Amino acid sequence: MTVVVTQNNITSPNADVTALTVGTANGLKFPNAGPLSNRNLIINGAMQVWQRSTSVAGVADNTNEGYQSVDRFGFSFASTHGGACTISKDPTVPSGEGFASSYNVDITSSSTPTANQNTAIFTKIEAQDIANSGWNFTSTSSYITLSFWARSTKAGTYCAYIDSVDAATYIRYIKEYTLVANTWKKVEITIPGESTLVYNNDNGEGLNVFWVLSAGSNRNAATDGTWQTGVNVATSNQVNFFDSTSNDFYLTGVQLEVGSVATPFEHRSYGDELLRCQRYYCQSVPGSRTATSMTNEMLFGRGESYLSWTYPVIMRAVPSVVTSNDTGTGVGYYTVSSVNNYTNGTVLRNGVNQYALLTPSSNASYNTKTGYNADAEL
C-alpha cells in the first residue's frame, strides 16, 4: 500500500502508514515532534549533568553561591540578603515533555531583599557562540527566543532577562512571566535585536540568562519587554520568592534559539551534554568535587612522581585546578599512600588540555595519589 504524505503542499509516496506533519518556524521546515540538532544555545538545559553535586545546602549571600550544583547553571546573590536556600536535583518535571530532572530552589531561611539586593538563577554563554549563531543582533527585525519550563509554590509575576556583556554600555532585555502556584508553565520570550548590542567573536562571557527570584527597591524599576541600561533587573511586579520557607522553585527545559518562534525542546543525550559541560568544568570523579583523594583519587608511580592527566575535552580557557590529599584540597596537594599528606607539589604544566604536577617525595615503597577538579567557567 502506498501512503501519500503531505509536506507543505508537496506530496510524495511513503511506506509508513503514519502521516508526517511538517511545519515552518523561523523560516525553516521542521517536523512538529522530535529533535532538531544544534538549535539550542543553552548547555544542559534539561538539567541532566550534575558533576559537582546533586544537592547543596546553605546557599546564602557569599556562601556557596555561583556554580555549585548542576553544570552550567549557577545561583547569584547581589549584595547582602540574609536569606538562604538549598539547591538540588529534583524529579519534579512537566508531564509528557521528556524531562527527568529539574533545578530546585528550596528556601530554608526567609528574608526581604535590601534596596540593592537581588537573587537569581543564571547561565552564561560564550560571546563567540552568539556572534556565530546567525542572530543579527543589531537589527530590530532579527530575533532570538528564550523558552523554559518553570514552576513555583509561590504564584505571581517573575522576571527573566538576557544581557550583552561586551556592549560599551551594559544592557539587558527584561521580561515578566506569571506563574500559577504548583503548576508547570512553558514560558516563551521572543527578543528583538538592538543597535548597541555587541558580542565579540571570542571565548569570553557574552550573553547571560537570569531568572530573578527577588529584587530590592533599587533593582526593580525596569520596564517590561524592552532593552534597557542601568542596575534594574526586574519590574516592580517581581515577587519576593524568599519570603517563606515553604517556597520551592523548579526550572527545566531551557532553550535559547535564533528566530522568533520557540520550537520543540532539543533533547540531547547525556554523553553529548557531559562533553559540552566539561569544556567549562571537569573532575577526576564525578560527584566528588570537595572529596579528598581517598575517594577522589588517581594512583601514580612510587617515589618521586610526575603526575599528569589530559582533560576529556579542550577546555574553554586555562582552568583553575585544585588537587587533593587525604585531609584537604589546594594547589599542588597530593598524598603518598599510607604515609603522609603533602602540599608541596610543583606545577609543571597547566594548559587547556593537560595538567602536570611533580611530587618530590622520595618514598619508594608507596604509590602517590591525588584527585583534581578543573574550572574554566565563565
N, C-alpha and C positions, 0 to 999 in steps of 0.2 A: 504494500500500500504506500502510495506517495502522499505526503502531507505538505501542503503549501503553507509556508511561514511568511507572514508579512513583516517586513523590516523597513519602516519609513517609506511605505508605498512601493517597495521593491519586493517582488515575490520570487521565491526560489524553492526548489524541491528539498525536502529534508526527511530523513528516515525516522526521525524522532516524532512520537505522537504528541509530545508536549510543545505547545506553542511558545515561541520565543518572542518576548516583547522587548523592543529596543527603543530607548528614549534618547533625548538630547539634553545635555546640560553643559553650560559654559562653551557652547559651540562644538561639543564633541559627542559622538554617539557612544552609548554605553548600555550594557544590559541593566535592567532595573533591579536586579539582585546579583550578588556575587562580587568578588574582589576585583579591583582595578589597581594595578601596581603603581607605586611611586607617586600617588597623588598627595598623600598626607605628608606635610612638612613637619609634623609632630612625631617625635620618637617616643615609643612606649605609651601611646595614647590609650591603650586598653589595660594599662596597669599590670602588665604581665611580669616584668622583670623587677626583682627586689634584691639586688646584690648585697646591700649594706645590712638591712634588717627589715623584717615584716611588721615590726611594732616598735615605736619609740615613744616613751612616756616622758612627761615633764618638759615638753617643748614650750618655752616661755622666753620672752624678751631676747637675751643673748645666750640662752641655754639651748643647745641642740637645734637651733633654727638653721635654715639653709638646707643643703642636701643631706638627709639623714636616713631616708627610708626608700621609697620607690625610686627607681632610676629615672633621671631627667626631670623630676618634679621636686620642688623644694617648698619650704614654708618660710614666710618673712614676717618679722615684727619690725615696724618702723617706730623708733622712739620708745619710751617707757610705756608699758601697758598694764602689767600686773596680773593678767590672765595667764592660763596655761592650758595645754591640750595634749592628748595622746593621738599620734598619727599611726594608722595601721592598715594592713591589707585586709579587705573585708569581702565576704562572698555576696553581699547585698548588691544586686545588679538589676538593670531593667529587663523585664521578661521578654524572651524571644529575640533578643538582639545579638546573641552570640558572645556575650562577655562573661568572664568567670570571676573577675575581681574589680573592686573599686578602691579608690583612695578615700579613707575615712578620717575625718577630723572630729574627735570626741572631746568636748570641753570638760576639763577637770577642775578648773578654778575660774569662776566668772569674774568679769570686770567691765568697766566702762572706759572706752578709749579716751586718752587725753587729747587735747586740741590737735597736736601734731602727730598723733599716732594712727597707724592703720595696720591691719593684718591681712595676709593674702597667701594663697597657693600660687606658685609660679612655675613656668618652664621657659627656657631660653633657647633661642635658635641662632646658629651662626649666621653672620652677615652674608657670607657668600652663598648660603642656601637660599636666601631671599633674593639676592642680586641675580641669581641664575634660575629662579623659579618660573620665569615667564610673566610675572606680575609687573606691569608697567606702573610702578608705584607712585610716580609723579603725575600721573594722569587721573583726573577725577572720574573718568569713564572706564577705568580699569579697576577690577575688584579682587579682593581676597575674602574668603568666607571661613569663619570660625564656627565650628559646631561641637557640641558636647552634651553629655547626659549628666544632669545634676539632680540631687535630692537633698532635702533638709527636713529635720523635725520642726524647724522654725520657718513658718510661712512669711512671705514678704518679698520685697524688692532687693535684689543683689546687683552688683556691678562687675563687669569684666572689661578688661582693656588690653590693647596691644600698643606698642610704642616703637619709636625709632631712636635707638641709642646713638647712631652715627650722625644724626642731624645736628646742624650748628646750634639750633635751639631745640632742646629735648621736647618731644611732642608725643601725645597719647590720643588714642581714639577710645572713648569710654562709652559703654553701652549698658543700659539696665536690662534685667530679665526678672521675671516674677515666678516664685515657686509656691505651690500649694503644699501644706505640711504633709510629710510622709508620702509624697507622690513623685515618681520619676518624671522629668521633663527633658525632652530634647530641645536644646536651645540652638538657634541658628542666627548668626550675626554676620551680615554682609557689610564689608568695609571698603569704601572707595579710596583710591589713591589721593595724594595731596602733594602740591608742588614743592614743598620744602622737605619732603622725606628724603633720606639718604641711607642706603645700605651698601657699605663698602664690599668689594669683592675680596674678602679676607676671612680668616678663621676666628675673628673676634666676635664679641657679643653684638648681635644685630637687632633682632626683634624678640621682645619678651611678651609672654601672655600671662596676665594676672587675673585671678579670681578673688575679688575683695570680700572679706568676711566682716570687717568693721573699719570705720574711718571716723576720726575726730573732726571737730568743727572747722579746723583749718585745712582739712583734706577732703571735705565732702560737698564742695560747691561747684562741681563740674556740671557742664551742660550735656544732657543725654544725646548720644548719637552724633558727636562731632569730634574732629581733631582739635586739640587744644594744648597749650603750653601751661606752665605753672606747676604747682605742687599737688593739685587736686587729683585724686584717684577714684573718686566716686561722686555720685549725686547726693543731694540731701535726703533722698528716699532710701539710701542704703541702710539695711538693718544692722543692728549690733548682734552678731551671731554669738558673741562672747557673754551675753547677759544671763546665761543659765547653764548649769552643769548638766542639764537634760538635753542639751543641743548636740546633734550629730549632723555632719555634712558629708555627702558622698559625691564623688566625681569619677567618671569613666567615659570612654568613647570619645576622646578628644581628637579633633581633626581640624587642620588648617590647610586650605587648598586654594589654588588660584581660580578665580571665577566668581560669578555672582550667585551660584546655586550650591547648596550643600548636597553632595552626592552621598550614597550609602557609605558607611564607615569602611575603610580599607583594613580588613583583618589580615595581619601578617603573622607568620609563625614565630614561636618563642625564640628559635635559633636566630632568625633574622633580626628580631628586636634586640636580643642579647648582644650581637655583634655591633649593632648601631650604638648601644649603650656603652660598650667597652671602649669606644673611641674617647669617651669622657671619664670613665672610671672603671677600674678592674682591680681584682684582688686575688690572692692565691687560693683562698677557699671561700666560695660564695656564702654569705650569711654570717661571716666571722670578722666583720670589719674591725672590731675592737678586741678580738681574741688575741691571746698570747700565742707564742709559737707551739705550745703543747697541743693546741687544737687547730692551729692555722700554720702548719709547718711545711717546709720543703727541706729535705735532707741533702747535705752536700758531703764532700770528702772529709777525711780526717786530717788533723794538723792544720797548718796554715791553708786557708781555703780561698779560692776565687769564686765567689757566689755570683752567678749571672743568670738572668732569665729574660726571655723575649715575651713581650706582651701579645695577647691574642690578635690584636689589630694595631695598625699605626694609630697612635693617639692624636688627639686634636692639637696638642702642644706638648712641650716637655712637662711631664707631670711632677707634682709634688709627691714624693714617695716616703712612706713610713714603713719601717721594718719592725720586727718584734722579737722579744726574748721571753723567757718564762714569767717575767714579772711586769712587763710593760712594753710600750711602743715608743719609737722615736727614730730619728735618722741614724742609721748605722747599727741599730740594735741586732744582736744575734745571740745564740746560745750554743755552748759546747755541751752536747748531750750528757746528762748525769754529772756534770762537773760544775758549771757556773754560768752566769749570765754576763754578757759583755755589751758595752755600748760604744766601743772604740773602733768599730769597723771603718775603713776608709772607702768612700765612694769613688770609684774609678771611672764610672760612666753613667750618665743619666740622659737618655735620649727619648725620642718619641716612640721608639720600638724596642729598646733594650736598656737594662739596668745592670750594673756590675758593682760588687762590693768585695773588698779584700778584708778578710778576718785574720789578724796577726797571731791568733792563738797557736802555740806550738805543741799542744797536747795531741800526740799521735794516736791515742787509743780510742778516741770518741769522735762521732760524727758532729759536724757543725750544722746547725739548722736555723731557719728563720721563716717568717711569713711576711707578706707585704700587702699594702694597698697603694694604688697609684691614682692620683686625682688630677685630671686636666679639665675640670668643669669650667663652664663659662661663669 
